[in-house]
């Protein structure tokens, strides 16, 4: 299979329900190709955050399979799912989840401390992981004067760029972005999205971008409503 045809993400007959509740996730088939950039929409309560938890391996489905980079992560133990996430997935959280007292550079390189695979990729691309972090921060438009500062001292927009660099370092096969622009104003949102899409394209990294802001949809390869993915949904 060529890089162009490789699958970064594939879901098969996926089902999940919280205890005592009706099934929330019921997806027959869904996939992202390597390098594909997909916008995922859906109203509050439709299961977007739950789906991201299943994809990242922090939740285990009651039925079906989650494949990331051809690895069936849903069949793994919790420890092995953690390792698969570190190796193959970068996550951009809505609330950033940076370590506030670590420097910007240390926050970005942290992803490679947990994954030798991503550390090796970063070093192969840029010589070492710190050089890779510096390149990403520069390309994402964060001034060099910010790099040694604690992450907590940065503005919201700057912290979001740090979070993106941390997710991108070491070229994981898949980026999961959970409402990553919700705290940004219109200008910062457009700038951040442009840079994120460019970095994913350069690394051939697939991007699943979850947002309620449908004005951003036309910047992606395709847009999907979670309700349409559900078995018996609108599609």
N, C-alpha and C positions, 0 to 999 in steps of 0.2 A: 504494500500500500504506500502510495506517495505521500509526502508531507501535506500536499494539497487535499488529499482524500482522507487523511487521518481524522479520527474523531477525538475531540477533546472531552466531550461529554455525551453520554448516551443513557437514557432512562428507558426501562422496559417494565411495563405493568406495575408501576409504582403505586403503593398504597400506604397511607398513614392516617391514624386517628389518635387524638389525645384520649386518655382514659375517661370512659363514661360519655364520650361525645360521638357524634356522627363522623364518618370518614371526612377528613379535610382535604387530603391529597389523593387523587385517583387519576393517574396519568398513564395512558396506554403506551405511547411512544413519544420521545422527544430527543433531539440530538443537536449538538453544535459541532461543526467542523473545526479543525485547527485554524486559528486566525479569524474565525467568524465573530462578528460583533452583533449581539442580539439584545434588544430592548424588551424587558418583561414588565408588563403593566398589570394592574388589578386593583380593585378597591380595598380599603382597609377590611381586614378580616377574611380575605379571600385565600390566605395561606402562603403569601409570598415569603415571609420570614421563616415559616416552617419548611417550605421547600428549600430555601437556602441552607437551613440546618441539615437537611437530608443530603444535599449535594456536598456540603463540607464535611460530612461524617460526624457531626456532633449529635445528630439524631439517627436512629436506625429504623428503617421502614419495617412495617409488619409484613409487607408483601412486595415482591418485585426486586429490581436490580438497579443500582447506580454504578455506572462505569465512568471512570475518569482516566483519560489517557490509556484506555484499554485495560485498566485494572478494575475489577469488580469490588469497589470499596464497601458496598453494603454487606458483603459476605465476610468481612474481616472482623477481628476482635476490636474492642475500643482502642487498645494501644496501637494496633496496626492501622486503624483508621486515622489516628493522630499522626502517625508517620507518613501515611499517604497524603494527608492534607499538607503537611510541612513540605513534602517533596514536589507536589504537583499543583497546588492551589494557592493563589494569593487572594486574600480577602480585604476589601475596603469597607470598613464598618461605617454605619451612619454617624456614630459618635467617635470615630477615629480609632479608639482603643490604643493610643500611644502611651508609652510609659513616661509620665510627665517630667520626671527628674533626670531621665537619660537625655543625652545630647541628641540632636537631630540625626547625626551620622550613626550613633549607636542604635537608635530606633530602627533605622533602615537596614543596617547590617544584621539586626537580630534575627531576621528570617533565615539568614544563611548559617547562623549559629545552631539553629534547630534542624537544618537539612544540609548534609554534606553534598547531596546531589546539586542543590541550588548553589552552594558555595563553589563547587567545581565549575558549574556553568558560568557563574559570575567571573571567576578567575580566568576562565578560558576566553571570555569576551573582553575583559578589561585589565587583566594582569593580577588583580587581587580584589577581594570583596569591597574594601574601602574605596578603591578607584571606581568600582562599578556603582557604588552608592553616590559618589561625587558626580559621576556622569549623569545618572538619573535625576538627581536633584537639580543639576544645572539645566538639563533638558526640560524639566518640569517648571523651570523659571523661579526657583527659590534662590535668593542671593547667597553667595558664599559666606557672607558675614553671619548668616543664621545657622550655619552648619554646626558650630561648636556649642550653640546655646541649648538650654533645656527645652524640650518640646513644649512645655507648658507656657513658655514665654512668647510663643508665636501667635499670630492672629489665626482666626478660624480658617481662612483661605490657605494660609501657609501650612497649617497642620494637615489640611486635607491633601496637600501636595506631598508632604512627608508620608502620609498613609499610603498614597498611591505608589511612591517610590519603594516603600517596604513591600507592597504586594507584588511589584514588578521585578524586583531584583532576583537574579538567577533564572529568569525566563520560565516561570511555571506555565504549564499547558493551559491553565484556566484561571481567569480572574472572576471572582464573584463580588459585585459591587452593590451594596445595600443602601439605597437612597443616598448616594455619596454627595449629591449637590444640594441637599435640602437646606443646609445651613448657609448657603452662599447666595450673594446677590446676583442679579442677572449677568453683569459683566464678568464677575468671577466665575460664575457657573459656565458660561460659554468658553472662557479661556481654559478652565480646568478640563472640560470635556474634550476640547480640541487636542490638548496635550495627552490626555489619557488614551484617546483613540489612536493617536499617532504612535505612542509607545507600544501599545498592543500590536499594532500593525508591524512595527519594526521587529518585534520579537516573535511574530507569528503566534501570539497568545490569544486564545479565545476569550471573549468577554461576555458575561451575562450581567447586564446592567438593569437593576430593579429600581423602578421609580414610578411615582404617580404623575409626574410632569410629562404629559404626552406631547408637549411642544418640542421635546428633544428627540422624538421618535425618528424623524427623517434623517438623522445623522448616522443611523445604524444600518447594517446590512438587511435586517428585517426586524419587525416588531411583532410581539406575541402577547395576547391577553391570557393570563393564567386560567381564567374561566373557560376559554376556548380549548385549552389543553385537557381539561378535566373530562373524563369519560362521562358522557351524558350532558356535557356542557353546551355552550352556545354554538360551537363549531358543527 
